[in-house]
Amino acid sequence: MKPARNRKRGNRPPGRTQPPAEQAAAKPVGGERQRPAFRQGKLPAERLPVILEVGPDENYALIDSGDGEKLERFGEYRVVRPEGQAIWPRALPQHEWQNVDAIFTGDTDEEGLGRWRFPKQPLGETWPMRHDGIDYLGRFTSFRHVGVFPEQASHWRHMAGLIRDAGRPVKVLNLFGYTGLASLVAAEAGAEVTHVDASKKAIGWARENQAIARLENKPVRWICEDAMRFAEREVRRGNRYDIILLDPPAFGRGPKGEVWQLFEDLPEMVALCREILSEKALAMVLTAYAVRSSFFSIHGLLRGAMAGKGGVVESGELIIREETAGRALSTSMFARWVAK
């Protein structure tokens, strides 16, 4: 039996475009952060553009898209959600779009809370999902997200390969970790994981996913803390990580009036992450959603921050391939540094 749906509209979970107050990486109220200094050293090699593609499988499929919406299959459910990138016409007829289990309705702009409608029968808040053998819960949230971002699978598989091929203990830091699937992928691959998110609700969901995945015996630290402050403390503590995942929102407000603005605060966050990479680091992965910019911007930022570190920075977009018409839906841009 699925748990009863939470009908409260407050305390919305972290989103990629408008996260809740507690998720934002904080900037002191009334103060400006110091801009990172130019880093001397030879720039890493570069590879771009790189398009990382996720296609349909038995657990997830982008069935169709168009007219500002997307039709997806998450496990057993067919779901319709807003999608601003889908500016083309739909490929499937209207009756296919009506034969769905859940529709996110309400405001379709980036700040809309909206709500879900269930045309066939009332559904619970969660349902079982799986990624590469790892069980977790899909979740109807009040901010149109469903507890997982399928396009990230390309990063997860790449990371898991690095961990398994390292031949040594690997420490992974997952900042803005949300519901923890990336952390569980890393732990299942053999890494020691530190998962950071400032949302108590998201940390609770991540712990629940760990139990569902039967990975409670894996070394994962779940830390409810502001991401920027955590990174600052790790620099002072001298802690280091071999892989860092960085998936910040475009904008957010903290519980004490702190403000996170991606273009203002990301340079310092990336600089801090560079400081806490280990001497034998394997990768740093940066993903950005809902940003009216080019991946060249974050490519240049990450490549400059990694000056003198060697390796290569590869950047581009994450896309999902449609099951029906074969079109590619761009979901986000990314830049990642890899040691080799």
C-alpha positions as CSV (number, residue, x, y, z in Angstrom):
1,M,0.0,0.0,0.0
2,K,1.3,3.4,-0.9
3,P,1.5,6.0,1.9
4,A,-1.1,8.7,2.0
5,R,-0.4,11.8,0.0
6,N,0.9,14.7,1.9
7,R,-1.5,17.5,1.1
8,K,0.4,20.3,2.8
9,R,1.6,23.0,0.4
10,G,4.2,24.5,2.5
11,N,7.9,23.4,2.9
12,R,8.3,22.5,-0.7
13,P,11.2,20.2,-1.5
14,P,14.4,21.4,-3.2
15,G,14.0,22.3,-6.9
16,R,16.4,23.1,-9.6
17,T,14.9,26.5,-10.4
18,Q,13.3,27.7,-7.2
19,P,14.5,25.8,-4.1
20,P,13.0,26.2,-0.6
21,A,14.5,28.6,1.8
22,E,16.5,26.0,3.6
23,Q,18.3,24.6,0.5
24,A,20.1,27.8,-0.5
25,A,23.9,28.0,-0.1
26,A,24.0,31.0,2.1
27,K,25.5,34.4,1.5
28,P,25.6,36.5,4.7
29,V,22.8,39.0,5.0
30,G,24.0,42.5,4.1
31,G,27.4,41.3,3.0
32,E,29.2,40.4,-0.3
33,R,31.3,37.3,-0.7
34,Q,34.9,37.8,-1.8
35,R,35.5,37.0,-5.4
36,P,38.1,34.2,-6.0
37,A,41.5,35.4,-7.2
38,F,42.8,34.4,-10.6
39,R,44.5,31.0,-10.4
40,Q,47.9,30.6,-12.0
41,G,49.0,27.5,-13.8
42,K,48.5,25.6,-17.0
43,L,44.8,25.1,-17.9
44,P,43.5,21.6,-18.2
45,A,42.9,20.2,-21.7
46,E,39.3,20.7,-22.9
47,R,36.8,18.6,-24.7
48,L,33.6,20.3,-26.0
49,P,30.8,20.2,-26.9
50,V,30.0,16.9,-25.2
51,I,26.4,15.7,-25.4
52,L,25.5,13.1,-22.7
53,E,22.4,11.2,-23.7
54,V,19.9,9.1,-21.7
55,G,17.5,6.9,-23.6
56,P,14.4,5.0,-22.6
57,D,14.5,1.8,-20.6
58,E,12.2,-0.2,-18.4
59,N,12.5,2.2,-15.5
60,Y,12.1,5.6,-17.3
61,A,11.2,7.0,-20.7
62,L,10.5,10.3,-22.2
63,I,7.5,9.2,-24.3
64,D,6.8,12.4,-26.0
65,S,7.2,16.2,-25.6
66,G,5.9,19.4,-27.1
67,D,3.8,22.5,-26.6
68,G,5.6,23.3,-23.4
69,E,5.0,19.9,-21.8
70,K,6.5,16.4,-21.6
71,L,5.0,13.0,-21.3
72,E,7.1,10.6,-19.2
73,R,7.0,7.1,-17.8
74,F,8.4,6.6,-14.3
75,G,8.2,3.0,-13.4
76,E,4.5,2.0,-13.7
77,Y,3.1,5.6,-14.0
78,R,2.7,7.9,-17.0
79,V,3.2,11.5,-16.0
80,V,2.7,14.9,-17.7
81,R,4.8,17.8,-16.5
82,P,5.6,21.3,-17.8
83,E,8.8,21.6,-19.9
84,G,9.8,25.0,-21.2
85,Q,12.4,23.6,-23.6
86,A,9.8,21.6,-25.6
87,I,8.9,24.3,-28.0
88,W,8.0,21.9,-30.9
89,P,4.6,20.2,-31.6
90,R,3.7,17.0,-29.9
91,A,4.2,13.8,-31.9
92,L,1.5,11.7,-30.3
93,P,-2.2,12.3,-30.6
94,Q,-4.2,13.9,-27.7
95,H,-5.7,10.6,-26.4
96,E,-2.1,9.4,-25.6
97,W,-1.5,12.5,-23.5
98,Q,-4.9,11.9,-21.8
99,N,-4.1,8.3,-20.9
100,V,-1.9,9.2,-17.9
101,D,-1.8,8.6,-14.2
102,A,-0.6,12.0,-13.0
103,I,-0.6,15.6,-14.3
104,F,1.2,18.5,-12.8
105,T,-1.2,21.5,-13.1
106,G,-1.2,25.1,-11.9
107,D,1.4,27.7,-12.7
108,T,3.9,26.6,-15.3
109,D,6.5,29.3,-14.8
110,E,9.7,28.6,-12.9
111,E,8.3,29.8,-9.6
112,G,5.0,28.1,-9.7
113,L,4.0,25.7,-6.8
114,G,1.2,24.1,-8.8
115,R,-0.4,20.8,-7.8
116,W,-0.9,17.3,-9.1
117,R,-4.1,15.8,-10.6
118,F,-4.7,12.1,-10.9
119,P,-7.1,11.3,-13.7
120,K,-7.5,7.6,-13.1
121,Q,-7.5,7.2,-9.4
122,P,-6.0,8.9,-6.3
123,L,-2.3,8.0,-5.9
124,G,0.0,7.9,-2.9
125,E,2.9,10.3,-2.5
126,T,5.5,7.7,-3.4
127,W,6.0,4.7,-5.7
128,P,8.8,2.2,-6.3
129,M,11.5,3.0,-8.8
130,R,14.9,1.5,-9.8
131,H,18.1,2.7,-11.3
132,D,20.8,0.2,-12.3
133,G,19.6,-2.3,-9.7
134,I,19.3,0.4,-6.9
135,D,15.7,0.7,-5.6
136,Y,14.4,4.1,-4.5
137,L,11.1,6.0,-4.3
138,G,9.6,8.2,-6.9
139,R,7.7,11.0,-5.2
140,F,5.1,13.5,-6.3
141,T,6.3,16.8,-4.8
142,S,4.5,20.1,-4.7
143,F,7.1,21.7,-7.1
144,R,6.6,19.4,-10.1
145,H,9.7,17.3,-9.4
146,V,9.4,13.6,-8.8
147,G,12.4,12.8,-6.6
148,V,14.8,12.0,-9.5
149,F,16.4,13.7,-12.4
150,P,16.8,10.9,-15.0
151,E,19.2,12.9,-17.2
152,Q,21.8,12.6,-14.4
153,A,22.2,8.9,-15.1
154,S,25.0,9.7,-17.5
155,H,27.0,11.3,-14.6
156,W,26.1,8.6,-12.2
157,R,27.4,5.8,-14.5
158,H,30.6,7.7,-15.2
159,M,31.2,8.3,-11.5
160,A,30.5,4.7,-10.6
161,G,33.1,3.6,-13.3
162,L,35.7,5.9,-11.8
163,I,35.1,4.5,-8.3
164,R,35.3,0.9,-9.4
165,D,38.4,1.4,-11.5
166,A,40.3,3.4,-8.9
167,G,41.7,0.4,-7.1
168,R,41.7,2.3,-3.8
169,P,39.4,3.8,-1.3
170,V,37.5,6.8,-2.8
171,K,35.8,9.6,-1.0
172,V,32.8,11.3,-2.6
173,L,31.2,14.7,-1.7
174,N,27.7,15.3,-3.0
175,L,26.7,18.9,-2.5
176,F,23.0,19.9,-2.9
177,G,22.4,16.2,-2.8
178,Y,18.5,16.3,-2.9
179,T,17.0,12.8,-2.5
180,G,20.4,11.0,-2.5
181,L,20.3,8.8,-5.6
182,A,23.8,9.9,-6.7
183,S,25.1,9.3,-3.2
184,L,23.6,5.8,-3.2
185,V,25.1,5.0,-6.7
186,A,28.5,6.1,-5.3
187,A,28.2,4.1,-2.1
188,E,27.0,1.0,-4.0
189,A,30.1,1.3,-6.3
190,G,32.3,1.2,-3.2
191,A,32.9,4.9,-2.2
192,E,32.7,6.5,1.2
193,V,30.1,9.3,0.7
194,T,29.3,12.6,2.3
195,H,25.9,13.9,1.3
196,V,25.0,17.5,2.0
197,D,21.7,19.3,1.7
198,A,20.3,22.1,3.8
199,S,16.7,20.7,3.6
200,K,15.7,18.4,6.5
201,K,12.9,17.0,4.3
202,A,15.3,16.1,1.5
203,I,17.7,14.5,4.0
204,G,14.8,12.4,5.3
205,W,13.9,11.3,1.8
206,A,17.5,10.4,1.1
207,R,17.7,8.2,4.2
208,E,14.4,6.6,3.2
209,N,15.9,5.8,-0.2
210,Q,19.0,4.3,1.5
211,A,16.7,1.9,3.4
212,I,14.6,1.1,0.3
213,A,17.9,0.3,-1.6
214,R,19.1,-1.9,1.3
215,L,22.3,0.0,1.5
216,E,22.2,0.9,5.2
217,N,25.5,-0.8,5.7
218,K,27.3,1.4,3.2
219,P,29.4,4.4,4.6
220,V,27.2,7.4,3.8
221,R,27.1,10.5,6.0
222,W,23.9,12.5,5.7
223,I,24.6,16.1,6.7
224,C,21.9,18.8,6.9
225,E,23.8,22.0,6.4
226,D,24.3,24.9,4.1
227,A,26.5,23.7,1.2
228,M,28.7,26.8,1.1
229,R,29.3,26.9,4.8
230,F,30.0,23.2,4.8
231,A,32.6,23.6,2.1
232,E,34.2,26.5,4.0
233,R,34.5,24.4,7.1
234,E,36.0,21.5,5.2
235,V,38.7,23.8,3.9
236,R,39.6,24.7,7.5
237,R,39.4,21.2,8.7
238,G,41.7,19.9,6.0
239,N,39.3,17.3,4.7
240,R,39.7,16.2,1.1
241,Y,37.6,14.3,-1.4
242,D,38.4,12.4,-4.6
243,I,35.1,13.2,-6.4
244,I,32.9,16.2,-5.8
245,L,29.4,16.5,-7.3
246,L,28.0,20.0,-7.4
247,D,24.4,20.6,-8.4
248,P,23.3,24.0,-7.2
249,P,20.0,25.8,-7.9
250,A,19.8,28.9,-10.0
251,F,18.4,31.0,-7.1
252,G,17.5,30.4,-3.4
253,R,16.9,32.0,-0.1
254,G,18.2,30.7,3.2
255,P,16.2,30.4,6.5
256,K,18.0,33.5,7.9
257,G,17.6,35.7,4.8
258,E,20.7,34.4,3.0
259,V,20.6,34.6,-0.7
260,W,22.1,32.3,-3.3
261,Q,22.5,33.6,-6.9
262,L,24.2,31.2,-9.2
263,F,26.2,33.7,-11.2
264,E,27.3,35.6,-8.1
265,D,28.1,32.7,-5.8
266,L,29.1,29.8,-8.0
267,P,32.7,31.1,-8.6
268,E,33.4,31.0,-4.8
269,M,31.7,27.6,-4.5
270,V,33.8,26.1,-7.3
271,A,37.0,27.6,-5.8
272,L,36.2,26.1,-2.4
273,C,35.6,22.7,-4.0
274,R,38.9,22.9,-5.8
275,E,40.5,23.5,-2.3
276,I,39.0,20.3,-0.9
277,L,39.9,18.0,-3.8
278,S,42.5,15.4,-2.8
279,E,45.9,15.2,-4.4
280,K,44.8,12.2,-6.3
281,A,41.4,13.5,-7.2
282,L,39.3,11.8,-9.9
283,A,36.6,14.2,-10.9
284,M,34.5,17.3,-10.2
285,V,31.1,17.5,-11.8
286,L,29.1,20.7,-12.1
287,T,25.5,20.7,-13.4
288,A,23.3,23.8,-13.9
289,Y,19.6,23.9,-14.5
290,A,17.2,26.7,-15.6
291,V,20.0,29.1,-16.5
292,R,19.7,31.4,-19.5
293,S,23.3,30.9,-20.4
294,S,25.7,28.8,-22.4
295,F,27.7,25.8,-21.1
296,F,30.7,27.8,-22.2
297,S,30.3,29.9,-19.1
298,I,30.5,27.1,-16.6
299,H,33.2,25.4,-18.7
300,G,35.4,28.5,-18.5
301,L,34.7,28.8,-14.7
302,L,35.6,25.2,-13.9
303,R,38.6,25.1,-16.3
304,G,40.1,28.2,-14.7
305,A,39.5,26.9,-11.2
306,M,41.3,23.7,-12.1
307,A,44.4,25.5,-13.5
308,G,47.6,23.6,-12.6
309,K,45.6,20.4,-11.8
310,G,46.1,18.7,-15.1
311,G,43.4,16.5,-16.5
312,V,40.6,17.6,-18.9
313,V,37.4,19.6,-18.6
314,E,34.6,18.4,-20.8
315,S,31.4,20.4,-21.0
316,G,28.1,20.4,-22.9
317,E,24.5,19.4,-22.3
318,L,22.5,16.6,-20.7
319,I,19.8,15.4,-23.0
320,I,17.0,12.8,-22.9
321,R,16.1,11.0,-26.1
322,E,12.4,10.6,-26.9
323,E,10.9,7.1,-27.1
324,T,8.4,8.0,-29.8
325,A,9.8,10.5,-32.2
326,G,13.5,10.3,-31.3
327,R,13.9,14.0,-30.7
328,A,16.4,15.1,-28.0
329,L,15.2,17.2,-25.1
330,S,17.9,19.3,-23.5
331,T,17.5,19.4,-19.7
332,S,20.7,21.1,-18.4
333,M,24.2,22.1,-19.0
334,F,27.3,20.6,-17.3
335,A,31.0,20.9,-17.0
336,R,33.2,18.2,-15.4
337,W,36.8,17.9,-14.7
338,V,38.4,14.5,-14.8
339,A,41.9,13.6,-13.9
340,K,42.5,11.6,-17.1
